[in-house]
């Protein structure tokens, strides 16, 4: 059933639609981190080296990053619902292909295709939330969405540890098939169509290719520098990035509805919110990549215990995100986001100050502080990003929100490698200090948003 709506869906359909969104986003975000815990086992089973097995993770993230904005544009042209449904089908069946892979090459190719399916889902999920919820309740919808994304991205190690405790690694991917198919059937019934489409607008294939090259080179250069690759190669990537990026941005400035939403970046509160989002996810990834090294190498814990000690973070986010989604109806998102990031930074700094042999309780309360601060920030920030964009550009805002998250996470993971290269045994401590500093910088930017008027853009 395709429904064109003006201001939200009626309650029975609204619940079904948001559950459909939740299922798709959960599996697509979760798969960005769920394979990390099993990499050693996968590499051994597929007779691959540890270094080459990293592509199992990188291929997925790279495919999402280079295609997210292009798919957002397609959503504005052909409909968010259609792109989302295509994504569910592609993601589900390529997950099965991942589970059936018998070599590193086939698994990597399947992960690339799976990443494109995930990008379809991520590129339009926020735009769909804006259609599903009435404007007055948009904060609640964004709170639920932020909760799903934050918990899914943080819970990867926990979920992986739980699955691996009773099944082998292919089940990390195979479990997506029934979930994806259930979400697809629900989407046929509950998901709405666009309230307005970009009629007469054509997809810009040249910009799409330039976008893929720009973001691909950016991620490659950041990761290569952090891992200490040949500086000549990195310099070549940076030069290519600058040249292609310059022509890409110049082309976008001539478009009325650009692929890279430079039109939206002219809105100060939108740009400031994107920056704070990148800071928060970079800080989150710095903590979540570095902490397992401390918990396993220093404290001698196993993978399951490590996952359980990281679990209070997503649980605290789960509690706080819906609450902050309601608070944004009464308080300025700048103050809510700023307070959330200050609390987040306090939790990160307290983790950096852990004693040499802390008790589990000592770790748990710090994780709760981090998760609560992260959850308090995400909902108001995402609400601001979406509501500050015109309705006809909801796809661009949704794609930019996802791109900011992925760039933040990619940069954060790269910075962990850099911290370990620079500080060796103190790499986790340095990573947490840097994470706290990024969260604090984001808090300052968030507070500055209080000088900006909150104007709900209703223009088509």
C-alpha positions as CSV (number, residue, x, y, z in Angstrom):
1,X,0.0,0.0,0.0
2,X,1.6,3.3,-1.1
3,X,0.3,6.3,0.7
4,X,1.0,9.9,-0.1
5,X,0.9,12.0,3.1
6,X,0.9,15.6,4.0
7,X,1.6,15.7,7.7
8,X,2.3,12.2,9.1
9,X,0.6,8.8,9.0
10,X,-2.4,7.7,11.2
11,X,-1.2,5.9,14.3
12,X,-1.7,2.3,13.3
13,X,0.2,2.7,10.1
14,X,2.8,5.0,11.7
15,X,3.8,2.2,14.2
16,X,4.1,-0.3,11.4
17,X,6.1,2.1,9.2
18,X,8.6,3.0,12.0
19,X,9.0,-0.7,12.9
20,X,9.8,-1.4,9.2
21,X,12.4,1.4,9.3
22,X,13.8,0.0,12.6
23,X,14.3,-3.5,11.2
24,X,16.1,-2.3,8.1
25,X,18.4,0.3,9.9
26,X,19.2,-2.2,12.6
27,X,20.7,-4.8,10.4
28,X,22.4,-2.4,7.9
29,X,24.1,-0.4,10.7
30,X,24.9,-3.5,12.7
31,X,26.7,-5.1,9.8
32,X,29.2,-2.3,9.7
33,X,30.7,-3.6,13.0
34,X,29.4,-7.1,13.6
35,X,32.1,-8.8,11.5
36,X,35.0,-7.2,13.5
37,X,34.9,-9.7,16.3
38,X,34.9,-12.7,13.9
39,X,37.7,-11.4,11.6
40,X,40.4,-13.8,13.0
41,X,38.1,-16.8,12.6
42,X,36.9,-15.8,9.1
43,X,40.5,-15.2,8.0
44,X,41.5,-18.6,9.2
45,X,38.6,-20.4,7.6
46,X,39.1,-18.7,4.3
47,X,42.9,-19.1,4.4
48,X,43.4,-15.3,4.2
49,X,46.0,-13.1,5.9
50,X,44.9,-10.8,8.8
51,X,45.8,-7.7,6.7
52,X,43.8,-8.8,3.7
53,X,40.8,-9.9,5.8
54,X,40.4,-6.2,6.8
55,X,38.7,-5.8,3.4
56,X,35.7,-7.7,4.8
57,X,35.0,-4.6,6.9
58,X,36.4,-1.9,4.7
59,X,34.6,-3.0,1.5
60,X,31.2,-2.7,3.2
61,X,31.9,0.8,4.7
62,X,33.4,2.1,1.5
63,X,30.5,0.9,-0.7
64,X,28.1,2.8,1.6
65,X,30.1,6.0,1.8
66,X,30.6,6.4,-2.0
67,X,26.9,5.7,-2.9
68,X,25.0,7.3,0.0
69,X,24.4,10.8,-1.5
70,X,23.7,9.4,-5.0
71,X,21.0,7.1,-3.6
72,X,19.5,10.0,-1.6
73,X,19.2,11.9,-4.9
74,X,17.5,8.9,-6.5
75,X,15.1,8.8,-3.5
76,X,14.1,12.4,-4.2
77,X,13.5,11.7,-7.8
78,X,11.9,8.2,-7.8
79,X,10.6,8.0,-4.2
80,X,12.1,7.2,-0.8
81,X,9.9,4.1,-0.4
82,X,11.1,2.6,-3.7
83,X,14.8,3.0,-2.9
84,X,14.3,1.7,0.6
85,X,12.5,-1.4,-0.6
86,X,15.1,-2.1,-3.3
87,X,17.7,-1.8,-0.6
88,X,16.0,-4.3,1.7
89,X,15.9,-6.9,-1.2
90,X,19.5,-6.3,-2.2
91,X,20.8,-6.3,1.4
92,X,18.9,-9.5,2.3
93,X,20.1,-11.7,-0.6
94,X,23.7,-10.4,-0.6
95,X,23.7,-11.3,3.1
96,X,22.9,-14.8,2.1
97,X,25.8,-14.6,-0.4
98,X,28.1,-13.5,2.3
99,X,27.1,-16.5,4.5
100,X,27.7,-18.9,1.6
101,X,31.1,-17.4,0.5
102,X,34.0,-19.9,0.4
103,X,36.9,-17.5,-0.3
104,X,38.0,-14.0,0.6
105,X,37.3,-12.8,-2.9
106,X,33.7,-13.9,-3.0
107,X,33.0,-12.6,0.5
108,X,34.5,-9.2,-0.3
109,X,32.5,-8.9,-3.5
110,X,29.3,-9.9,-1.6
111,X,30.2,-7.3,1.1
112,X,30.5,-4.6,-1.6
113,X,27.0,-5.5,-2.9
114,X,25.7,-5.7,0.6
115,X,27.1,-2.3,1.3
116,X,25.1,-0.8,-1.7
117,X,21.9,-2.4,-0.3
118,X,22.7,-0.9,3.1
119,X,23.3,2.5,1.5
120,X,19.8,2.3,-0.1
121,X,18.3,1.8,3.3
122,X,20.4,4.4,5.1
123,X,20.1,7.1,2.4
124,X,16.4,7.6,2.8
125,X,15.5,6.4,6.3
126,X,15.5,9.8,7.9
127,X,13.5,11.3,4.9
128,X,10.9,8.5,5.5
129,X,10.8,9.4,9.2
130,X,10.0,13.0,8.3
131,X,7.0,11.7,6.2
132,X,5.9,9.2,8.8
133,X,5.6,11.6,11.8
134,X,3.6,14.8,12.0
135,X,5.8,17.9,12.2
136,X,4.9,18.5,15.8
137,X,6.0,15.0,16.8
138,X,9.1,14.9,14.5
139,X,11.4,15.0,17.5
140,X,10.0,11.8,18.8
141,X,10.5,10.1,15.5
142,X,14.1,11.3,15.3
143,X,14.6,10.1,18.8
144,X,13.6,6.6,17.9
145,X,15.7,6.7,14.7
146,X,18.7,8.1,16.6
147,X,18.2,5.3,19.2
148,X,18.2,2.6,16.6
149,X,21.3,4.0,14.8
150,X,23.3,4.7,17.9
151,X,22.5,1.3,19.6
152,X,23.1,-0.7,16.4
153,X,26.5,1.0,15.8
154,X,27.6,0.5,19.4
155,X,26.2,-3.0,19.9
156,X,28.1,-4.7,17.1
157,X,30.7,-6.5,19.4
158,X,27.9,-7.5,21.9
159,X,25.7,-9.0,19.2
160,X,28.6,-10.7,17.4
161,X,29.8,-12.2,20.7
162,X,26.3,-13.6,21.4
163,X,25.9,-15.2,17.9
164,X,29.4,-16.6,18.0
165,X,28.8,-18.2,21.4
166,X,26.5,-20.8,19.8
167,X,27.0,-20.6,16.0
168,X,29.8,-20.1,13.4
169,X,30.6,-16.9,11.5
170,X,28.3,-17.4,8.4
171,X,25.4,-16.9,10.8
172,X,26.5,-13.3,11.4
173,X,25.3,-12.7,7.8
174,X,22.6,-15.4,7.3
175,X,20.5,-14.0,10.2
176,X,19.9,-10.8,8.0
177,X,17.8,-12.7,5.4
178,X,14.7,-13.5,7.5
179,X,14.8,-10.0,9.1
180,X,15.1,-8.3,5.8
181,X,12.3,-10.3,4.2
182,X,10.0,-9.5,7.2
183,X,10.9,-5.8,6.8
184,X,10.1,-6.0,3.1
185,X,6.7,-7.5,3.6
186,X,5.9,-4.9,6.2
187,X,7.2,-2.1,3.9
188,X,4.7,-3.1,1.2
189,X,1.9,-2.5,3.7
190,X,3.0,0.4,5.8
191,X,5.7,2.6,4.2
192,X,4.4,5.9,2.7
193,X,5.3,7.5,-0.6
194,X,7.0,10.9,-1.0
195,X,4.7,13.8,-0.1
196,X,6.5,15.6,-3.0
197,X,8.9,14.3,-5.7
198,X,11.4,16.1,-7.9
199,X,9.2,15.9,-11.0
200,X,11.2,16.5,-14.2
201,X,14.6,16.3,-12.4
202,X,17.2,14.0,-14.0
203,X,19.8,12.0,-12.1
204,X,23.3,13.4,-12.5
205,X,25.5,10.5,-13.3
206,X,28.6,12.6,-13.7
207,X,28.2,14.1,-10.2
208,X,27.6,10.6,-8.9
209,X,30.9,9.3,-10.3
210,X,32.8,12.4,-9.0
211,X,31.1,11.9,-5.6
212,X,32.3,8.3,-5.4
213,X,35.8,9.2,-6.4
214,X,36.0,12.1,-3.9
215,X,34.8,10.2,-0.9
216,X,36.7,7.1,-1.9
217,X,40.0,9.0,-2.1
218,X,39.3,10.8,1.1
219,X,38.7,7.6,3.1
220,X,41.7,5.9,1.4
221,X,44.0,8.8,2.2
222,X,42.9,9.0,5.9
223,X,43.2,5.3,6.4
224,X,46.5,5.0,4.5
225,X,48.1,7.8,6.6
226,X,46.9,6.3,9.9
227,X,48.3,2.9,8.9
228,X,51.7,4.3,7.8
229,X,51.5,3.5,4.1
230,X,54.0,4.9,1.6
231,X,53.7,8.7,1.8
232,X,54.1,9.0,-2.0
233,X,50.9,7.0,-2.5
234,X,49.1,9.0,0.0
235,X,50.3,12.3,-1.6
236,X,49.1,11.0,-4.9
237,X,45.6,10.3,-3.4
238,X,45.5,13.7,-1.8
239,X,46.4,15.5,-5.1
240,X,43.7,13.5,-7.0
241,X,41.2,14.2,-4.2
242,X,41.8,18.0,-4.3
243,X,41.5,18.1,-8.2
244,X,38.4,15.9,-8.4
245,X,36.9,17.4,-5.3
246,X,37.3,20.9,-6.7
247,X,35.6,20.1,-9.9
248,X,32.9,18.2,-8.0
249,X,32.1,21.1,-5.7
250,X,32.2,23.6,-8.6
251,X,29.7,21.4,-10.5
252,X,27.4,21.2,-7.5
253,X,27.3,25.0,-7.1
254,X,25.7,25.2,-10.6
255,X,22.8,22.8,-9.7
256,X,19.5,23.8,-8.2
257,X,19.3,20.4,-6.4
258,X,22.9,19.3,-6.1
259,X,24.0,15.7,-5.3
260,X,26.4,17.1,-2.6
261,X,23.9,19.3,-0.8
262,X,25.9,22.6,-0.9
263,X,22.5,24.4,-0.9
264,X,21.8,22.9,2.5
265,X,25.3,23.6,3.7
266,X,24.6,27.3,3.2
267,X,22.1,27.0,6.1
268,X,24.3,27.7,9.2
269,X,22.5,25.6,11.7
270,X,22.5,22.6,9.2
271,X,26.2,22.8,8.7
272,X,26.9,23.2,12.4
273,X,24.8,20.2,13.2
274,X,26.6,18.1,10.6
275,X,29.9,19.1,12.2
276,X,28.8,18.1,15.6
277,X,27.5,14.8,14.3
278,X,30.9,14.0,12.8
279,X,32.7,14.9,16.0
280,X,30.3,12.6,18.1
281,X,30.7,9.6,15.8
282,X,34.5,10.0,15.5
283,X,34.7,10.1,19.3
284,X,32.4,7.0,19.6
285,X,34.6,5.0,17.2
286,X,37.8,6.1,18.9
287,X,36.4,4.6,22.1
288,X,34.8,1.5,20.6
289,X,37.8,0.4,18.5
290,X,40.5,1.2,21.2
291,X,38.7,-0.1,24.3
292,X,38.7,-3.8,23.3
293,X,42.5,-3.7,23.2
294,X,42.6,-2.5,26.8
295,X,40.0,-5.0,28.0
296,X,41.5,-8.0,26.2
297,X,45.3,-7.3,26.1
298,X,45.7,-5.5,29.4
299,X,42.9,-7.1,31.5
300,X,43.0,-10.5,29.8
301,X,39.3,-10.7,29.1
302,X,37.8,-12.8,26.3
303,X,35.7,-11.5,23.4
304,X,32.3,-12.4,25.1
305,X,33.3,-10.6,28.4
306,X,34.5,-7.6,26.4
307,X,31.2,-7.4,24.5
308,X,29.3,-7.6,27.8
309,X,31.3,-4.8,29.4
310,X,30.7,-2.6,26.3
311,X,26.9,-3.3,26.5
312,X,26.0,-0.6,29.2
313,X,26.9,2.1,26.6
314,X,24.2,1.2,24.0
315,X,21.7,0.4,26.9
316,X,22.1,3.9,28.3
317,X,21.7,5.3,24.8
318,X,18.6,3.2,24.4
319,X,17.1,4.9,27.5
320,X,18.2,8.4,26.8
321,X,17.6,8.9,23.0
322,X,13.7,8.7,23.2
323,X,13.7,11.0,26.2
324,X,15.8,13.6,24.4
325,X,13.5,13.2,21.4
326,X,10.7,14.4,23.5
327,X,12.7,17.1,25.2
328,X,13.5,18.7,21.9
329,X,9.8,19.7,21.7
330,X,10.4,22.0,24.7
331,X,14.1,23.0,24.6
332,X,16.5,24.3,22.0
333,X,18.5,21.4,20.4
334,X,21.7,23.5,20.8
335,X,21.5,23.3,24.6
336,X,20.4,19.7,24.6
337,X,23.1,18.6,22.2
338,X,25.7,20.7,24.1
339,X,24.9,19.2,27.4
340,X,24.8,15.7,25.9
341,X,28.3,16.1,24.4
342,X,29.7,17.5,27.7
343,X,28.4,14.5,29.5
344,X,29.8,12.3,26.7
345,X,33.2,13.9,27.1
346,X,33.2,13.4,30.9
347,X,32.5,9.7,30.4
348,X,35.3,9.4,27.8
349,X,37.8,11.3,30.0
350,X,36.8,9.1,33.0
351,X,37.5,6.0,30.9
352,X,41.0,7.4,30.1
353,X,41.6,7.8,33.8
354,X,40.8,4.2,34.6
355,X,43.2,2.6,37.1
356,X,45.5,-0.1,35.9
357,X,43.3,-3.0,37.2
358,X,39.7,-1.6,37.5
359,X,36.8,-3.5,38.7
360,X,33.9,-4.3,36.3
361,X,31.7,-1.8,38.2
362,X,34.4,0.9,37.6
363,X,34.1,0.3,33.9
364,X,30.4,-0.1,33.7
365,X,29.4,3.3,35.3
366,X,31.7,5.1,32.9
367,X,30.1,3.3,30.0
368,X,26.7,4.4,31.2
369,X,27.8,8.0,31.4
370,X,29.2,7.8,27.8
371,X,26.0,6.2,26.5
372,X,23.7,8.6,28.3
373,X,25.5,11.7,26.9
374,X,25.7,10.2,23.4
375,X,21.9,9.5,23.4
376,X,21.0,12.9,24.8
377,X,22.9,14.5,21.9
378,X,21.9,12.4,18.9
379,X,18.1,12.9,18.8
380,X,18.0,16.8,19.0
381,X,21.0,17.0,16.5
382,X,19.3,14.7,13.9
383,X,16.0,16.6,14.4
384,X,17.8,19.9,13.6
385,X,19.5,18.5,10.5
386,X,16.3,17.2,9.0
387,X,13.9,20.0,10.0
388,X,16.2,22.8,8.8
389,X,16.0,21.4,5.2
390,X,13.1,22.0,2.8
391,X,10.8,19.0,2.5
392,X,11.8,18.5,-1.1
393,X,15.4,18.2,0.0
394,X,14.7,15.7,2.8
395,X,16.6,13.0,0.8
396,X,19.7,15.3,0.6
397,X,19.5,15.9,4.4
398,X,19.1,12.2,5.1
399,X,22.1,11.3,2.9
400,X,24.2,14.0,4.5
401,X,23.4,12.8,8.0
402,X,24.4,9.3,7.0
403,X,27.6,10.5,5.3
404,X,28.5,12.6,8.4
405,X,28.1,9.5,10.5
406,X,30.2,7.3,8.2
407,X,32.9,9.9,7.8
408,X,33.1,10.4,11.5
409,X,33.3,6.7,12.2
410,X,35.9,6.2,9.4
411,X,38.0,9.1,10.7
412,X,37.7,7.8,14.3
413,X,38.8,4.3,13.4
414,X,41.8,5.7,11.4
415,X,42.8,7.9,14.3
416,X,42.9,4.8,16.6
417,X,45.5,3.3,14.3
418,X,47.4,6.6,14.3
419,X,47.3,6.8,18.2
420,X,48.6,3.2,18.4
421,X,51.4,4.0,16.0
422,X,52.4,7.1,17.9
423,X,51.9,5.9,21.5
424,X,52.2,2.1,21.2
425,X,51.1,0.6,24.6
426,X,49.3,3.8,25.6
427,X,47.3,3.9,22.4
428,X,43.9,3.3,24.2
429,X,44.6,6.1,26.7
430,X,45.6,8.5,23.9
431,X,42.5,7.5,21.8
432,X,40.2,8.2,24.7
433,X,41.8,11.5,25.5
434,X,41.4,12.5,21.8
435,X,37.8,11.2,21.8
436,X,36.9,13.3,24.9
437,X,38.5,16.4,23.3
438,X,36.4,15.9,20.1
439,X,33.2,15.5,22.1
440,X,34.1,18.7,24.0
441,X,34.7,20.6,20.7
442,X,31.4,19.3,19.4
443,X,29.7,20.6,22.5
444,X,31.1,24.1,21.9
445,X,29.7,24.1,18.3
446,X,26.4,22.8,19.5
447,X,26.1,25.6,22.1
448,X,26.8,28.1,19.3
449,X,23.7,26.9,17.5
450,X,21.6,28.7,20.1
451,X,22.3,31.9,18.2
452,X,20.5,30.4,15.2
453,X,16.8,30.6,14.7
454,X,14.9,27.3,14.4
455,X,12.9,27.7,11.3
456,X,11.0,24.7,10.1
457,X,11.4,24.8,6.3
458,X,8.2,23.8,4.6
459,X,9.0,24.9,1.1
460,X,8.9,22.3,-1.6
